[in-house]
Amino acid sequence: MSSTVDKVKGYANEAAGKAKQTVGKAIGSDRLEAEGAAQEVKGNVQVGIGKAKDAAKEGAKAVDKALNK
């Protein structure tokens, strides 16, 4: 998966997780709140993976540039 896809899916999971938590609190569903919290964490991890891929690409570009001077 590309870094952009990872980040987009991650942000979507974060938003969905927050929404589930809000609905869970509103209706008194501990299970839905917990699912939302887990989904939000999953999203945070996906965003982190996307950012790490971006950093790796930038690092590789810097090394390539330094080697090809």
Order of alpha helices (4+ residues) and beta strands (2+ residues): alpha-alpha
